[in-house]
Amino acid sequence: ALLGVELLHEDASRWNWANGGTNPTTTVGSPNPYDALPVGYFNRVRSGEVRYKANTYALYGQDMIEFLPQWKLLVGGRWDYFNADYDRAAPAGPLTRTDRVGSYRTGLMYQPTGTQSYYVSYGTSFNPSGELYALDDRGANTPPEQNRNIEAGAKWELADGNLSLRTAVFRTEKTNERNTDLSVTVEQNLLSGKRHTDGIEFEGAGRITPSWEMFGGISFMRATIDAATGQQANTLGKVPINTPDYTASLWTTYRLGGGWKVGGGVEAVGTRYGNTTNTVAAPHYVRWDGLLAYEQKRYDLKLNALNLFNTDYYEGVYAGHVVPGTKRVFLASLRLKY
């Protein structure tokens, strides 16, 4: 059995800045790049401070019960207390939101031999308003979104333990997504939206020789917005934001002897949409990484190279902005062992 407590405190603050002057005007179709900027345009004006604080207190537990020689049952539960305070700049006032929510998970596992296992699982989770360092008037009065996930999979150990394979199919559903309807006067968001993601994934890890290891995996996903009302009604049947149709990775390492090890890998991510009407998208990308390590009994030295070929890509895309991916960077680390 496993019992635990989780305590989490988050504290963030920011100031917003704006240009001091008004934006210049120009002619559409024949802009003049030499137009003078208004006086004071580059004099930044700072707004009031925005402060966010959140506390999470959680109790959780789970147990694996073997009720037959080859059958095991997993049961677990979690209770969360989540409180978020959002102090906005004047003239807007402070907001607060508190939720007390329980979630659970259960699974059934069948192990006919020591080298293979098959399972099904079901679990629930939630997303409270204010979890992403922001809160508005409607969100402060809106209960959490609810999620559920069902999964079935299998795992095999082959070649005397030198090869491990895993596969799974899954479906994740959000049953009451937040929607906004500005055509009516309401004090909270409408929990009327629904969406789901169906997927299948494959993973493998193997030791090709005593010195050469390889790890890889690929996932295919299809996400769809199933129900939407109010301002989001035109998103019905579309793909949710930042949900790629596939992700894949491959990593390999080789021990050269004398404590030296080299490695490299590749990551590929499919197209992702930046809005729920699917008119803005970030293209798929492929990123290559590398590793050089020197490992000894008392210490390890590592040099990681991220984005070896300095590929331009986007980790996230939204309706109004994108999150650029990491440029080429080298990270050196030292780990001491006692």
Secondary structure, 3 states (H helix, E strand, C coil): CEEEEEEEEEEEEEEEEEECCCCCCCCCCCCCCCCCCCCCCCCEEEEEEEEEEEEEEEEEEEEEEEEECCEEEEEEEEEEEEEEEEECCCCCCCEEEEEEEEEEEEEEEEEEECCEEEEEEEEEEEECCCCCCCCCCCHHHCCCEEEEEEEEEEEEEEHHHCEEEEEEEEEEEEEEEEECCCCCCCCCCEEEEEEEEEEEEEEEEEEEECCEEEEEEEEEEEEEEEECCHHHHHHCCCCCCCCCCEEEEEEEEEEEECCEEEEEEEEEECCEECCCCCCCEECCEEEEEEEEEEECCCEEEEEEEECCCCCCCEEEECCCCEEECCCCEEEEEEEECC
